[in-house]
Amino acid sequence: MEIKDVPDPTAGSGEVVVKLHAAALNHRDLWIKQGKYAGLKFPLIPGSDGAGVIQARGADVDGFTLGDEVIINPSFDWGATESAQGDGFSILGLPRDGTLAESIAVPAAQLAPKPQHLSWSEAAALPLAGLTAYRALFARAQLKANERVLISGVGGGVASFALQYAVAHGARVWVTSSSDEKIARARELGAEGGFNYRQSDWTKSAAAAPGGFDVVVDSAGGDGFGDLIDLCNPGARVVFFGATRGDPSGLPMRKVFWKQLSLFGTTMGSPMDWTAMMRSQVSMEPPLVAARYPPSPRPAARGLALMGAAASSGRSCKNDLNRRARGRRPTLPKHSPAHFFHPTWA
Ligand SMILES: NC(=O)c1ccc[n+]([C@@H]2O[C@H](COP(=O)([O-])OP(=O)(O)OC[C@H]3O[C@@H](n4cnc5c(N)ncnc54)[C@H](OP(=O)(O)O)[C@@H]3O)[C@@H](O)[C@H]2O)c1
């Protein structure tokens, strides 16, 4: 990874150029750097998440003006159906050049106004992970208030959003993590408890204390997936969007059918999911940001190393030019679960 001078982006028809104030890292950036992502092409400007100010407009751009503060939806060309993305779907930062740059040209349709109560780094941390967690919980698993939820690997970016959303929705949440500190932080954020998955008997504790779960959110996969199936209540929904630990060596089919479980795969989110998630932000606490780095290659590499070591609690934000915004945050209205009524439930 290196920093290079490249020609300034220009805005085509329907596009704007956004001067980026902050960009955030996702596990996807790590997979790409490690050469483990489908459709790799180099050279590439990676980065799916960013927030900044509109500095140029192409023809036929409605609704945004120069100087507007915006965040970028990295889910491009979703397609016509809510149930799954179409063939033209892509994610910003591969194949299209991404946000680890000073500025970027994107279709204006991919923009949303930056929520006022978020700093630049908090705004940049939101799009990819926030959208993925939102669709997983509300469009796919259709989480209801008071249901018992287990979120695995809560130190992950998407998992930390899932925790915040599920708690705000009135669900009862438990988490797993490799770190007791992250479990303690999750409890501060509203989880009722947690289990360290590095301890061999964690599933026994989970089965004994809270009992079964109605919804399980996972992105680790691997052979631990079978433990999650064991912890499901009859009729539970398991939603997953990643396989950080690879595929499980086997799927316990008998347990799945006997307990009448539903397995939901999910990826990113549709424009409808994006709009619903952005609306919900008015009553949400800000995204968790684990670390902030200035925009140069060495700190960016450190950020990726931090993710690789699973050492982060929350997202790693690469560039924060507005830390003082924290002191100016307005008081948020108390959350109402109605903010999480997903349009597809109507
Ligand atoms: N399909 C999609 O649209 C989509 C979108 C976003 C992410 N993803 C995928 O989802 C995964 C997570 O992404 P991310 O950006 O949230 O990653 P991340 O911020 O790097 O977090 C990864 C987390 O995985 C957890 N983990 C590692 N091994 C685990 C295990 N054996 N059991 C339970 N948890 C374990 C760790 O949690 P602790 O630190 O708490 O131990 C770690 O912090 C990646 O595989 C990514 O590619 C897919």
The ligand as an SDF file (V2000), in Angstrom:
LIG
                    3D

 48 52  0  0  0  0  0  0  0  0999 V2000
  -21.6600   -9.4300    3.3920 N   0  0  0  0  0  0  0  0  0  0  0  0
  -21.4620   -8.1590    3.6870 C   0  0  0  0  0  0  0  0  0  0  0  0
  -22.0950   -7.2400    3.1530 O   0  0  0  0  0  0  0  0  0  0  0  0
  -20.4510   -7.8240    4.7300 C   0  0  0  0  0  0  0  0  0  0  0  0
  -20.4180   -6.5260    5.2540 C   0  0  0  0  0  0  0  0  0  0  0  0
  -19.5130   -6.2580    6.2830 C   0  0  0  0  0  0  0  0  0  0  0  0
  -18.6700   -7.2600    6.7250 C   0  0  0  0  0  0  0  0  0  0  0  0
  -18.6940   -8.4830    6.1630 N   0  0  0  0  0  0  0  0  0  0  0  0
  -17.8340   -9.5600    6.6550 C   0  0  0  0  0  0  0  0  0  0  0  0
  -18.1810   -9.7680    8.0190 O   0  0  0  0  0  0  0  0  0  0  0  0
  -17.0070  -10.0390    8.7800 C   0  0  0  0  0  0  0  0  0  0  0  0
  -16.8610   -8.9710    9.8530 C   0  0  0  0  0  0  0  0  0  0  0  0
  -16.6160   -7.7190    9.2330 O   0  0  0  0  0  0  0  0  0  0  0  0
  -16.2530   -6.4300   10.1090 P   0  0  0  0  0  0  0  0  0  0  0  0
  -15.8890   -5.3450    9.1550 O   0  0  0  0  0  0  0  0  0  0  0  0
  -17.3130   -6.2050   11.1230 O   0  0  0  0  0  0  0  0  0  0  0  0
  -14.9200   -6.9950   10.7850 O   0  0  0  0  0  0  0  0  0  0  0  0
  -13.9740   -6.4830   11.9480 P   0  0  0  0  0  0  0  0  0  0  0  0
  -14.3980   -5.1210   12.3980 O   0  0  0  0  0  0  0  0  0  0  0  0
  -12.5920   -6.6950   11.4960 O   0  0  0  0  0  0  0  0  0  0  0  0
  -14.3230   -7.4970   13.1410 O   0  0  0  0  0  0  0  0  0  0  0  0
  -14.0280   -8.8340   13.0890 C   0  0  0  0  0  0  0  0  0  0  0  0
  -14.4330   -9.4340   14.4370 C   0  0  0  0  0  0  0  0  0  0  0  0
  -14.6480  -10.8170   14.2520 O   0  0  0  0  0  0  0  0  0  0  0  0
  -14.6890  -11.3630   15.5430 C   0  0  0  0  0  0  0  0  0  0  0  0
  -14.2460  -12.7500   15.5340 N   0  0  0  0  0  0  0  0  0  0  0  0
  -13.0770  -13.2370   15.1060 C   0  0  0  0  0  0  0  0  0  0  0  0
  -13.0430  -14.5710   15.3170 N   0  0  0  0  0  0  0  0  0  0  0  0
  -14.2180  -14.9080   15.9050 C   0  0  0  0  0  0  0  0  0  0  0  0
  -14.7900  -16.1260   16.3700 C   0  0  0  0  0  0  0  0  0  0  0  0
  -14.1430  -17.2900   16.2700 N   0  0  0  0  0  0  0  0  0  0  0  0
  -16.0270  -16.0870   16.9130 N   0  0  0  0  0  0  0  0  0  0  0  0
  -16.7060  -14.9360   16.9960 C   0  0  0  0  0  0  0  0  0  0  0  0
  -16.2260  -13.7380   16.5720 N   0  0  0  0  0  0  0  0  0  0  0  0
  -14.9970  -13.7450   16.0340 C   0  0  0  0  0  0  0  0  0  0  0  0
  -13.7690  -10.5180   16.4420 C   0  0  0  0  0  0  0  0  0  0  0  0
  -14.5680  -10.0890   17.5370 O   0  0  0  0  0  0  0  0  0  0  0  0
  -13.9350   -9.7890   18.9880 P   0  0  0  0  0  0  0  0  0  0  0  0
  -12.9550   -8.7010   18.7400 O   0  0  0  0  0  0  0  0  0  0  0  0
  -15.0990   -9.3610   19.7990 O   0  0  0  0  0  0  0  0  0  0  0  0
  -13.3100  -11.0700   19.4540 O   0  0  0  0  0  0  0  0  0  0  0  0
  -13.3760   -9.3780   15.4910 C   0  0  0  0  0  0  0  0  0  0  0  0
  -13.3220   -8.1210   16.1480 O   0  0  0  0  0  0  0  0  0  0  0  0
  -15.8580  -10.0750    7.7730 C   0  0  0  0  0  0  0  0  0  0  0  0
  -15.6700  -11.4190    7.3740 O   0  0  0  0  0  0  0  0  0  0  0  0
  -16.3600   -9.2320    6.6280 C   0  0  0  0  0  0  0  0  0  0  0  0
  -15.7420   -9.5640    5.4110 O   0  0  0  0  0  0  0  0  0  0  0  0
  -19.5820   -8.7870    5.1720 C   0  0  0  0  0  0  0  0  0  0  0  0
  1  2  1  0
  2  3  2  0
  2  4  1  0
  4  5  1  0
  4 48  2  0
  5  6  2  0
  6  7  1  0
  7  8  2  0
  8  9  1  0
  8 48  1  0
  9 10  1  0
  9 46  1  0
 10 11  1  0
 11 12  1  0
 11 44  1  0
 12 13  1  0
 13 14  1  0
 14 15  2  0
 14 16  1  0
 14 17  1  0
 17 18  1  0
 18 19  2  0
 18 20  1  0
 18 21  1  0
 21 22  1  0
 22 23  1  0
 23 24  1  0
 23 42  1  0
 24 25  1  0
 25 26  1  0
 25 36  1  0
 26 27  1  0
 26 35  1  0
 27 28  2  0
 28 29  1  0
 29 30  1  0
 29 35  2  0
 30 31  1  0
 30 32  2  0
 32 33  1  0
 33 34  2  0
 34 35  1  0
 36 37  1  0
 36 42  1  0
 37 38  1  0
 38 39  2  0
 38 40  1  0
 38 41  1  0
 42 43  1  0
 44 45  1  0
 44 46  1  0
 46 47  1  0
M  CHG  2   8   1  16  -1
M  END
$$$$
